[in-house]
Amino acid sequence: MSSDLANKAYFMLQKSFKNKNISKKLKLRLKNTTIDKMLTYASETGTQTKRDRKQLNVLERKVYRRVLGPVYDNEKENWGIVTNKEIYGMVKKPTIIETVRLNRFGLDMYREWKKTEFPKEYYI
């Protein structure tokens, strides 16, 4: 499964994600260029079950939590883990599942376009 490869990539990049000298912006860029590409490429080729989609979402949120770090709650006056809503609010990017669906939709549209018969007047 694609999440296995992406999980390995995550653990390879974990030192970079923990490094305080690397900005969050660069860490998110690392995630987008390595882990997301692995997930989307492998997910487009096969079918996805509900369990697969859940694993992809869990992995994505795990990486975001590592990159974004803990959040200070002023009301409770302590540090806490970022919630799922806060993650997607901060990142402002579609989830990995939405990205895969959009890419698949584009691939399906291309396949349908290739099947269509064009009139001879369109040919040069």
OpenMM code with the backbone's topology and positions (N, CA, C; nanometers):
from openmm import Vec3, app, unit

residues = "MET SER SER ASP LEU ALA ASN LYS ALA TYR PHE MET LEU GLN LYS SER PHE LYS ASN LYS ASN ILE SER LYS LYS LEU LYS LEU ARG LEU LYS ASN THR THR ILE ASP LYS MET LEU THR TYR ALA SER GLU THR GLY THR GLN THR LYS ARG ASP ARG LYS GLN LEU ASN VAL LEU GLU ARG LYS VAL TYR ARG ARG VAL LEU GLY PRO VAL TYR ASP ASN GLU LYS GLU ASN TRP GLY ILE VAL THR ASN LYS GLU ILE TYR GLY MET VAL LYS LYS PRO THR ILE ILE GLU THR VAL ARG LEU ASN ARG PHE GLY LEU ASP MET TYR ARG GLU TRP LYS LYS THR GLU PHE PRO LYS GLU TYR TYR ILE".split()
positions = [
    Vec3(0.0845, -0.1195, 0.0000),
    Vec3(0.0000, 0.0000, 0.0000),
    Vec3(0.0876, 0.1239, 0.0000),
    Vec3(0.0353, 0.2307, -0.0563),
    Vec3(0.1111, 0.3546, -0.0692),
    Vec3(0.1427, 0.4172, 0.0656),
    Vec3(0.0575, 0.3944, 0.1650),
    Vec3(0.0823, 0.4558, 0.2947),
    Vec3(0.2062, 0.3960, 0.3607),
    Vec3(0.2412, 0.2714, 0.3263),
    Vec3(0.3625, 0.2111, 0.3810),
    Vec3(0.4869, 0.2842, 0.3316),
    Vec3(0.4915, 0.3130, 0.2016),
    Vec3(0.6054, 0.3861, 0.1453),
    Vec3(0.6124, 0.5282, 0.2000),
    Vec3(0.4980, 0.5915, 0.2086),
    Vec3(0.4947, 0.7284, 0.2609),
    Vec3(0.5328, 0.7304, 0.4087),
    Vec3(0.4954, 0.6274, 0.4833),
    Vec3(0.5318, 0.6180, 0.6244),
    Vec3(0.6830, 0.6038, 0.6383),
    Vec3(0.7444, 0.5264, 0.5504),
    Vec3(0.8908, 0.5130, 0.5525),
    Vec3(0.9568, 0.6468, 0.5214),
    Vec3(0.9020, 0.7171, 0.4246),
    Vec3(0.9563, 0.8487, 0.3906),
    Vec3(0.9425, 0.9449, 0.5074),
    Vec3(0.8291, 0.9364, 0.5774),
    Vec3(0.8078, 1.0211, 0.6949),
    Vec3(0.9140, 0.9950, 0.8002),
    Vec3(0.9420, 0.8674, 0.8273),
    Vec3(1.0421, 0.8367, 0.9288),
    Vec3(1.1825, 0.8747, 0.8833),
    Vec3(1.2073, 0.8734, 0.7533),
    Vec3(1.3371, 0.9191, 0.7039),
    Vec3(1.3518, 1.0704, 0.7212),
    Vec3(1.2423, 1.1420, 0.7079),
    Vec3(1.2452, 1.2882, 0.7194),
    Vec3(1.2190, 1.3381, 0.8616),
    Vec3(1.2000, 1.2488, 0.9550),
    Vec3(1.1614, 1.2883, 1.0896),
    Vec3(1.2644, 1.3797, 1.1567),
    Vec3(1.3936, 1.3577, 1.1316),
    Vec3(1.4950, 1.4473, 1.1898),
    Vec3(1.4763, 1.5902, 1.1399),
    Vec3(1.4435, 1.6017, 1.0119),
    Vec3(1.4198, 1.7353, 0.9561),
    Vec3(1.2952, 1.7981, 1.0161),
    Vec3(1.1915, 1.7177, 1.0363),
    Vec3(1.0680, 1.7700, 1.0936),
    Vec3(1.0861, 1.8113, 1.2390),
    Vec3(1.1759, 1.7460, 1.3124),
    Vec3(1.2003, 1.7796, 1.4529),
    Vec3(1.2967, 1.8969, 1.4694),
    Vec3(1.3738, 1.9270, 1.3670),
    Vec3(1.4762, 2.0307, 1.3739),
    Vec3(1.4112, 2.1681, 1.3935),
    Vec3(1.4514, 2.2371, 1.4991),
    Vec3(1.3950, 2.3682, 1.5320),
    Vec3(1.4476, 2.4793, 1.4401),
    Vec3(1.5606, 2.4543, 1.3723),
    Vec3(1.6202, 2.5561, 1.2869),
    Vec3(1.5577, 2.5607, 1.1472),
    Vec3(1.4761, 2.4631, 1.1147),
    Vec3(1.4092, 2.4598, 0.9849),
    Vec3(1.2688, 2.5173, 1.0026),
    Vec3(1.2325, 2.6080, 0.9146),
    Vec3(1.1024, 2.6753, 0.9268),
    Vec3(0.9877, 2.5791, 0.8956),
    Vec3(0.8707, 2.6137, 0.9484),
    Vec3(0.7515, 2.5326, 0.9219),
    Vec3(0.7181, 2.5331, 0.7734),
    Vec3(0.7436, 2.6449, 0.7099),
    Vec3(0.7149, 2.6565, 0.5669),
    Vec3(0.7985, 2.5563, 0.4869),
    Vec3(0.9252, 2.5442, 0.5201),
    Vec3(1.0119, 2.4485, 0.4512),
    Vec3(0.9734, 2.3046, 0.4851),
    Vec3(0.9338, 2.2808, 0.6086),
    Vec3(0.8901, 2.1467, 0.6478),
    Vec3(0.7645, 2.1061, 0.5709),
    Vec3(0.6708, 2.1995, 0.5560),
    Vec3(0.5504, 2.1701, 0.4784),
    Vec3(0.5837, 2.1461, 0.3321),
    Vec3(0.6817, 2.2170, 0.2829),
    Vec3(0.7254, 2.1965, 0.1450),
    Vec3(0.7874, 2.0581, 0.1271),
    Vec3(0.8669, 2.0162, 0.2249),
    Vec3(0.9226, 1.8807, 0.2229),
    Vec3(0.8125, 1.7759, 0.2206),
    Vec3(0.7129, 1.7962, 0.3054),
    Vec3(0.5996, 1.7030, 0.3099),
    Vec3(0.5278, 1.6991, 0.1762),
    Vec3(0.5026, 1.8151, 0.1183),
    Vec3(0.4289, 1.8215, -0.0077),
    Vec3(0.5062, 1.7580, -0.1229),
    Vec3(0.6365, 1.7751, -0.1250),
    Vec3(0.7135, 1.7242, -0.2379),
    Vec3(0.7509, 1.5773, -0.2260),
    Vec3(0.7574, 1.5247, -0.1058),
    Vec3(0.7973, 1.3843, -0.0928),
    Vec3(0.6796, 1.2948, -0.0547),
    Vec3(0.6240, 1.3170, 0.0593),
    Vec3(0.5214, 1.2268, 0.1120),
    Vec3(0.3936, 1.2357, 0.0294),
    Vec3(0.3479, 1.3567, -0.0012),
    Vec3(0.2243, 1.3706, -0.0785),
    Vec3(0.2373, 1.3106, -0.2177),
    Vec3(0.3509, 1.3287, -0.2798),
    Vec3(0.3708, 1.2732, -0.4138),
    Vec3(0.3662, 1.1213, -0.4105),
    Vec3(0.4274, 1.0608, -0.3094),
    Vec3(0.4221, 0.9147, -0.2963),
    Vec3(0.2787, 0.8677, -0.2761),
    Vec3(0.2068, 0.9361, -0.1905),
    Vec3(0.0693, 0.8964, -0.1616),
    Vec3(-0.0210, 0.9102, -0.2841),
    Vec3(-0.0122, 1.0217, -0.3538),
    Vec3(-0.1013, 1.0430, -0.4671),
    Vec3(-0.0663, 0.9516, -0.5833),
    Vec3(0.0614, 0.9320, -0.6108),
    Vec3(0.1006, 0.8477, -0.7237),
    Vec3(0.0542, 0.7043, -0.7037),
    Vec3(0.0799, 0.6491, -0.5875),
    Vec3(0.0431, 0.5103, -0.5618),
    Vec3(-0.1071, 0.4936, -0.5443),
    Vec3(-0.1747, 0.5948, -0.4954),
    Vec3(-0.3188, 0.5836, -0.4712),
    Vec3(-0.3999, 0.5932, -0.5996),
    Vec3(-0.3453, 0.6579, -0.7008),
    Vec3(-0.4182, 0.6728, -0.8260),
    Vec3(-0.4246, 0.5427, -0.9046),
    Vec3(-0.3285, 0.4573, -0.8847),
    Vec3(-0.3210, 0.3375, -0.9677),
    Vec3(-0.4123, 0.2255, -0.9208),
    Vec3(-0.4421, 0.2170, -0.7942),
    Vec3(-0.5251, 0.1082, -0.7427),
    Vec3(-0.6563, 0.1569, -0.6854),
    Vec3(-0.7369, 0.0637, -0.6448),
    Vec3(-0.8633, 0.1002, -0.5821),
    Vec3(-0.8398, 0.1266, -0.4340),
    Vec3(-0.9237, 0.2097, -0.3771),
    Vec3(-0.9101, 0.2442, -0.2358),
    Vec3(-1.0311, 0.1953, -0.1582),
    Vec3(-1.0030, 0.1281, -0.0508),
    Vec3(-1.1100, 0.0884, 0.0395),
    Vec3(-1.1272, 0.1973, 0.1448),
    Vec3(-1.2295, 0.1829, 0.2245),
    Vec3(-1.2529, 0.2797, 0.3323),
    Vec3(-1.1356, 0.2782, 0.4303),
    Vec3(-1.0828, 0.1593, 0.4541),
    Vec3(-0.9683, 0.1449, 0.5450),
    Vec3(-0.8445, 0.2160, 0.4891),
    Vec3(-0.8215, 0.2034, 0.3582),
    Vec3(-0.7076, 0.2703, 0.2945),
    Vec3(-0.7191, 0.4220, 0.3073),
    Vec3(-0.8397, 0.4734, 0.2821),
    Vec3(-0.8597, 0.6184, 0.2936),
    Vec3(-0.8365, 0.6662, 0.4363),
    Vec3(-0.8804, 0.5873, 0.5327),
    Vec3(-0.8597, 0.6239, 0.6729),
    Vec3(-0.7111, 0.6258, 0.7066),
    Vec3(-0.6360, 0.5259, 0.6585),
    Vec3(-0.4923, 0.5211, 0.6843),
    Vec3(-0.4210, 0.6407, 0.6225),
    Vec3(-0.4624, 0.6793, 0.5031),
    Vec3(-0.4010, 0.7954, 0.4378),
    Vec3(-0.4272, 0.9230, 0.5170),
    Vec3(-0.5503, 0.9392, 0.5641),
    Vec3(-0.5830, 1.0574, 0.6442),
    Vec3(-0.5063, 1.0599, 0.7753),
    Vec3(-0.4947, 0.9449, 0.8400),
    Vec3(-0.4218, 0.9371, 0.9667),
    Vec3(-0.2751, 0.9733, 0.9450),
    Vec3(-0.2146, 0.9195, 0.8408),
    Vec3(-0.0744, 0.9495, 0.8117),
    Vec3(-0.0553, 1.0978, 0.7829),
    Vec3(-0.1450, 1.1539, 0.7045),
    Vec3(-0.1334, 1.2959, 0.6712),
    Vec3(-0.1418, 1.3831, 0.7966),
    Vec3(-0.2375, 1.3526, 0.8836),
    Vec3(-0.2507, 1.4321, 1.0062),
    Vec3(-0.1325, 1.4116, 1.1008),
    Vec3(-0.0763, 1.2915, 1.1025),
    Vec3(0.0412, 1.2649, 1.1862),
    Vec3(0.1583, 1.3534, 1.1416),
    Vec3(0.1774, 1.3636, 1.0122),
    Vec3(0.2865, 1.4471, 0.9600),
    Vec3(0.2599, 1.5940, 0.9916),
    Vec3(0.1359, 1.6385, 0.9709),
    Vec3(0.1022, 1.7779, 1.0016),
    Vec3(0.1253, 1.8093, 1.1497),
    Vec3(0.0871, 1.7169, 1.2366),
    Vec3(0.1071, 1.7409, 1.3803),
    Vec3(0.2551, 1.7527, 1.4145),
    Vec3(0.3375, 1.6724, 1.3502),
    Vec3(0.4823, 1.6792, 1.3746),
    Vec3(0.5365, 1.8126, 1.3243),
    Vec3(0.4917, 1.8560, 1.2081),
    Vec3(0.5437, 1.9795, 1.1485),
    Vec3(0.4929, 2.1026, 1.2232),
    Vec3(0.3635, 2.1070, 1.2522),
    Vec3(0.3052, 2.2258, 1.3143),
    Vec3(0.3351, 2.2365, 1.4628),
    Vec3(0.3606, 2.1238, 1.5280),
    Vec3(0.3963, 2.1244, 1.6689),
    Vec3(0.2770, 2.1501, 1.7597),
    Vec3(0.3029, 2.1575, 1.8895),
    Vec3(0.1939, 2.1810, 1.9846),
    Vec3(0.1453, 2.3260, 1.9795),
    Vec3(0.0249, 2.3468, 2.0313),
    Vec3(-0.0357, 2.4800, 2.0321),
    Vec3(-0.0628, 2.5192, 2.1767),
    Vec3(-0.0357, 2.6447, 2.2100),
    Vec3(-0.0610, 2.6940, 2.3452),
    Vec3(-0.2049, 2.7420, 2.3558),
    Vec3(-0.2768, 2.6893, 2.4544),
    Vec3(-0.4156, 2.7267, 2.4797),
    Vec3(-0.4167, 2.8321, 2.5909),
    Vec3(-0.4579, 2.9552, 2.5562),
    Vec3(-0.4572, 3.0650, 2.6524),
    Vec3(-0.5603, 3.0465, 2.7633),
    Vec3(-0.6749, 2.9863, 2.7301),
    Vec3(-0.7795, 2.9678, 2.8307),
    Vec3(-0.7368, 2.8682, 2.9386),
    Vec3(-0.6822, 2.7567, 2.8971),
    Vec3(-0.6401, 2.6538, 2.9928),
    Vec3(-0.4973, 2.6749, 3.0424),
    Vec3(-0.4266, 2.7669, 2.9769),
    Vec3(-0.2876, 2.7993, 3.0102),
    Vec3(-0.1978, 2.6760, 3.0089),
    Vec3(-0.2085, 2.5989, 2.9003),
    Vec3(-0.1182, 2.4846, 2.8819),
    Vec3(-0.1039, 2.4533, 2.7329),
    Vec3(-0.0100, 2.3647, 2.7034),
    Vec3(0.0154, 2.3235, 2.5665),
    Vec3(-0.0730, 2.2048, 2.5327),
    Vec3(-0.1185, 2.1980, 2.4070),
    Vec3(-0.2039, 2.0884, 2.3648),
    Vec3(-0.1761, 2.0462, 2.2220),
    Vec3(-0.2312, 1.9331, 2.1872),
    Vec3(-0.2164, 1.8805, 2.0517),
    Vec3(-0.3133, 1.9535, 1.9594),
    Vec3(-0.2711, 1.9758, 1.8377),
    Vec3(-0.3539, 2.0427, 1.7384),
    Vec3(-0.4676, 1.9488, 1.6982),
    Vec3(-0.5903, 2.0002, 1.6975),
    Vec3(-0.7040, 1.9181, 1.6557),
    Vec3(-0.7096, 1.9106, 1.5037),
    Vec3(-0.7909, 1.8178, 1.4523),
    Vec3(-0.8024, 1.8006, 1.3074),
    Vec3(-0.8540, 1.9272, 1.2402),
    Vec3(-0.9535, 1.9922, 1.3004),
    Vec3(-1.0079, 2.1154, 1.2435),
    Vec3(-0.9014, 2.2253, 1.2400),
    Vec3(-0.8224, 2.2335, 1.3469),
    Vec3(-0.7160, 2.3346, 1.3512),
    Vec3(-0.6103, 2.3065, 1.2454),
    Vec3(-0.5802, 2.1782, 1.2236),
    Vec3(-0.4805, 2.1420, 1.1224),
    Vec3(-0.5251, 2.1924, 0.9861),
    Vec3(-0.6454, 2.1552, 0.9455),
    Vec3(-0.6927, 2.1934, 0.8124),
    Vec3(-0.7193, 2.3426, 0.8024),
    Vec3(-0.7459, 2.4082, 0.9147),
    Vec3(-0.7601, 2.5529, 0.9145),
    Vec3(-0.6267, 2.6233, 0.8933),
    Vec3(-0.5215, 2.5689, 0.9517),
    Vec3(-0.3878, 2.6291, 0.9367),
    Vec3(-0.3296, 2.6036, 0.7983),
    Vec3(-0.3498, 2.4842, 0.7479),
    Vec3(-0.2834, 2.4445, 0.6239),
    Vec3(-0.3542, 2.5009, 0.5016),
    Vec3(-0.4872, 2.5048, 0.5031),
    Vec3(-0.5666, 2.5575, 0.3919),
    Vec3(-0.5317, 2.4880, 0.2611),
    Vec3(-0.5321, 2.3571, 0.2658),
    Vec3(-0.4989, 2.2754, 0.1498),
    Vec3(-0.5937, 2.1561, 0.1509),
    Vec3(-0.6354, 2.1058, 0.0330),
    Vec3(-0.7240, 1.9890, 0.0346),
    Vec3(-0.6542, 1.8675, 0.0949),
    Vec3(-0.7334, 1.7785, 0.1531),
    Vec3(-0.6755, 1.6576, 0.2107),
    Vec3(-0.6186, 1.5709, 0.0998),
    Vec3(-0.5405, 1.4730, 0.1375),
    Vec3(-0.4781, 1.3846, 0.0403),
    Vec3(-0.5837, 1.3053, -0.0359),
    Vec3(-0.6922, 1.2685, 0.0311),
    Vec3(-0.8000, 1.1939, -0.0343),
    Vec3(-0.8677, 1.2812, -0.1402),
    Vec3(-0.8929, 1.4081, -0.1074),
    Vec3(-0.9527, 1.4997, -0.2053),
    Vec3(-0.8602, 1.5196, -0.3247),
    Vec3(-0.7310, 1.5289, -0.2998),
    Vec3(-0.6339, 1.5448, -0.4073),
    Vec3(-0.6347, 1.4234, -0.4990),
    Vec3(-0.6369, 1.3048, -0.4405),
    Vec3(-0.6389, 1.1821, -0.5207),
    Vec3(-0.7669, 1.1761, -0.6037),
    Vec3(-0.8797, 1.2110, -0.5436),
    Vec3(-1.0060, 1.2087, -0.6175),
    Vec3(-1.0039, 1.3067, -0.7347),
    Vec3(-0.9495, 1.4261, -0.7125),
    Vec3(-0.9415, 1.5234, -0.8211),
    Vec3(-0.8495, 1.4727, -0.9329),
    Vec3(-0.7371, 1.4129, -0.8962),
    Vec3(-0.6454, 1.3601, -0.9966),
    Vec3(-0.7091, 1.2455, -1.0736),
    Vec3(-0.7813, 1.1597, -1.0040),
    Vec3(-0.8512, 1.0492, -1.0708),
    Vec3(-0.9580, 1.1017, -1.1653),
    Vec3(-1.0285, 1.2048, -1.1225),
    Vec3(-1.1315, 1.2636, -1.2068),
    Vec3(-1.0685, 1.3140, -1.3363),
    Vec3(-0.9530, 1.3785, -1.3259),
    Vec3(-0.8835, 1.4265, -1.4444),
    Vec3(-0.8402, 1.3129, -1.5345),
    Vec3(-0.7939, 1.2032, -1.4770),
    Vec3(-0.7529, 1.0870, -1.5544),
    Vec3(-0.8727, 1.0239, -1.6236),
    Vec3(-0.9850, 1.0159, -1.5539),
    Vec3(-1.1068, 0.9610, -1.6138),
    Vec3(-1.1552, 1.0486, -1.7290),
    Vec3(-1.1463, 1.1806, -1.7106),
    Vec3(-1.1869, 1.2719, -1.8175),
    Vec3(-1.0988, 1.2526, -1.9399),
    Vec3(-0.9694, 1.2317, -1.9199),
    Vec3(-0.8773, 1.2098, -2.0315),
    Vec3(-0.9118, 1.0804, -2.1046),
    Vec3(-0.9422, 0.9748, -2.0287),
    Vec3(-0.9788, 0.8472, -2.0909),
    Vec3(-1.1059, 0.8614, -2.1749),
    Vec3(-1.2038, 0.9334, -2.1213),
    Vec3(-1.3279, 0.9550, -2.1960),
    Vec3(-1.3013, 1.0360, -2.3227),
    Vec3(-1.2137, 1.1332, -2.3138),
    Vec3(-1.1806, 1.2163, -2.4292),
    Vec3(-1.1147, 1.1327, -2.5379),
    Vec3(-1.0276, 1.0400, -2.4970),
    Vec3(-0.9589, 0.9540, -2.5937),
    Vec3(-1.0571, 0.8599, -2.6641),
    Vec3(-1.1677, 0.8235, -2.5979),
    Vec3(-1.2663, 0.7325, -2.6558),
    Vec3(-1.3561, 0.8002, -2.7590),
    Vec3(-1.3692, 0.9314, -2.7517),
    Vec3(-1.4641, 1.0002, -2.8388),
    Vec3(-1.4177, 0.9955, -2.9835),
    Vec3(-1.5125, 0.9854, -3.0705),
    Vec3(-1.4866, 0.9870, -3.2142),
    Vec3(-1.5043, 1.1302, -3.2634),
    Vec3(-1.4007, 1.1851, -3.3236),
    Vec3(-1.4089, 1.3203, -3.3764),
    Vec3(-1.4445, 1.3143, -3.5250),
    Vec3(-1.5249, 1.4082, -3.5719),
    Vec3(-1.5555, 1.4120, -3.7160),
    Vec3(-1.4288, 1.4353, -3.7977),
    Vec3(-1.4296, 1.3926, -3.9232),
    Vec3(-1.3105, 1.4021, -4.0081),
    Vec3(-1.2671, 1.5466, -4.0311),
    Vec3(-1.3596, 1.6409, -4.0199),
    Vec3(-1.3235, 1.7813, -4.0428),
    Vec3(-1.2280, 1.8361, -3.9375),
    Vec3(-1.2174, 1.7672, -3.8217),
    Vec3(-1.1229, 1.8113, -3.7186),
    Vec3(-0.9807, 1.7686, -3.7498),
    Vec3(-0.9640, 1.6708, -3.8356),
    Vec3(-0.8303, 1.6221, -3.8684),
    Vec3(-0.7681, 1.7106, -3.9761),
    Vec3(-0.6417, 1.7241, -3.9692),
    Vec3(-0.5708, 1.8097, -4.0671),
    Vec3(-0.5381, 1.7297, -4.1900),
] * unit.nanometer
topology = app.Topology()
chain = topology.addChain("A")
for resn in residues:
    res = topology.addResidue(resn, chain)
    for name in ("N", "CA", "C"):
        topology.addAtom(name, app.Element.getBySymbol(name[0]), res)
